[in-house]
Amino acid sequence: MVKTLNKALDVFRSKLRREQPEVEGFKDINWDLFKAKPTPACQAAFAHSPLLRGLWALGENFHLRFASATNPVGFEQSLTEWIAQAKTSRQHSLIRFTHTLYNWHTLIANFAHQGLTNADINNVICYVKCMSYGLPNFEHHKLRVLAQAPNHKNCQRNF
């Protein structure tokens, strides 16, 4: 997800470089744009293109929202606000990213809050399933799952 956002920023930088080849500021800043604080080279490029500065600030705003997610519902609202801001910039390079973000915002919000993906959960399920092969009944399987996640309230509630 972050890779797609960084790609959108780099696509816009490349476009500026093609349109204005005489401006040296757009030439060697591709990695500098992905840092949290703008380097002097980025500041020079931002002086030539306020739109590039706006896109960079929008990306930093997204990273800040992602890092400070405290609950999925609040982060979903925050994502919706961010998508609205990104759409007002009317940058073609952000369209793909905003579509992806909109389509997957619930799962992204859950990942930002818990740090778990579906693949992580599936790995745990497969591990417990392999470990419980040959147990004589479901009650033993249930106990094995609860032993793997003793502090997880959802495991106890679902059984």
Sequence and secondary structure as in RCSB ss.txt:
>XXXX:A:sequence
MVKTLNKALDVFRSKLRREQPEVEGFKDINWDLFKAKPTPACQAAFAHSPLLRGLWALGENFHLRFASATNPVGF
EQSLTEWIAQAKTSRQHSLIRFTHTLYNWHTLIANFAHQGLTNADINNVICYVKCMSYGLPNFEHHKLRVLAQAP
NHKNCQRNF
>XXXX:A:secstr
 HHHHHHHHHHHHHHHHHH TT GGGTS TTGGGSSS  HHHHHHHHH HHHHHHHHHHHHHHHHHHT  SHHHH
HHHHHHHHHHHHHHT HHHHHHHHHHHHTHHHHHHHHHH   HHHHHHHHHHHHHHTTT SSHHHHHHHHHHH T
T HHHHHH 
